[in-house]
């Protein structure tokens, strides 16, 4: 048991301190992660934006002092959206979220860190991370250099003309299409400056149903808008009973039926008159019979 503990401790130190040769940044306790989902705009609201990070190994939780940054279609800096991420995330690995307040309202879950909308929807690039073994103070490194980040995702097809070493996503799909999000379908294949960064956005990303997941393991729902319910329900008219409606009128009868009903009513009235006459005549005969006695 002691030997196993020493091996684990040594492995942790190796991940923390080992750097790669040349100018490549050190592999740190936040570098074995990648951007797994990006969305800018949903259901007609351009302020619904989020970026999901997937930790590819345990222990990638030291994300405090990292940045989330948006770039223009020509690769220039558009703005630092989170400067810096204020705290770390859970130790167990998994996914975590950065999103806008509008995203939280639309998805029904909380983002781990929030930002104001700034991801360009049609073409551009999103980068997250920091250089170094442990993220240094943000003012100590250049936010406009994509090589200082753990992962960048460029999108917009040919509309993205920046010099980022990764190919943009195919067909100019943008950071989502207002319904679907730009979602990673395969993991990183490597790149010269950082082995954990994606190198083929045109292969590794596709449009898919959004599935944003925060550090607590909660998955947000960004499905279709529910159907609207009428505020008033039209009154129901009771069906006719035997051709006679409940309000006393005649409904649904043909001309023949109406004529037959009229004949029946007249016949009944005549029959009643004859019966009444018979009763009266009988009573008169009885009276005369008694008087003759």
C-alpha positions, 0 to 999 in steps of 0.5 A: 500500500505504501509503494502504491501511494508513493507511485501515485504521488510521484505521478501527480508531481510528474503531471504538475512539473514536467514540461515539454521541450522547446517553446511548448507550454508545460502540461499542467493540472488544467491542460488535459482538457478541451472545449467540447461545446460552443453555442452563440444564440438560441431560439432567437435570443443572441445572448444565450451563449455557453462554452463547455469544457471537458476534463480528459483526465482526473485532477484537471481542476486548477482552472483559476486564473484561466481566461475565456476569450473571443476572437474576430473572423480575422483572428484578432482579439474581440474581447476577453469574456472571463478575466480571469476564471475566479476559482477552481472546479471539482476534483473528480473530472468531468465537464464544467460550464461558462455561460451567460445569464440568458443561457442559465434562464433558457437551459434551467441550470447554473453555469459554473462561471458567467460572462457577458455575451461576446461570442460572435455567432457566424464566424470567429474563434473561442479560446480558453485556458492559460500558459504554464504549469499552473495558470499565472496571473492574467496580466503576465501573458498576452490574451491575443495569442491563441498559443497561450490557451489550452484549447481554441475552436475556430468556426465559420468555414472560409469566413474565418481567415485568422492565422490560428493553426487549426482548421475552422469547422466545415460549411460555415456553420458558425457557433451553432445555428440558433437551434443546434450547438457546435459540438465536439464529435472526436477528441483532440488529435494534437498540435505542435504547441500543445498536445491537448489542443484540437487540430482539425475543427472541420473533422472534430466538430459538428452541429448537434442538439445542445447538451450543456453540463455543469460541474455538478453533473446537471445537464441543461435543456435547450430543446424546442419551445413548448406549444402555446396553450389557448388562454380560452377554451371555446364553449361546447354546444351539447349535441341534440337528443333525438333531433330536439336540442336541450334548449327546446329547438329542433336541430338536425331534422330533414324536411321529411322528418319535420313533416312526419313530426307535424302529422304525429302532433296533429293526430295526437291532438285529434285523438285527444279531442275525440277521447275528451268528447267520448268521456263527456258524452258518456257522462251525459248519458249516465245522467239521463239514465238516472233521471228517467228512473 
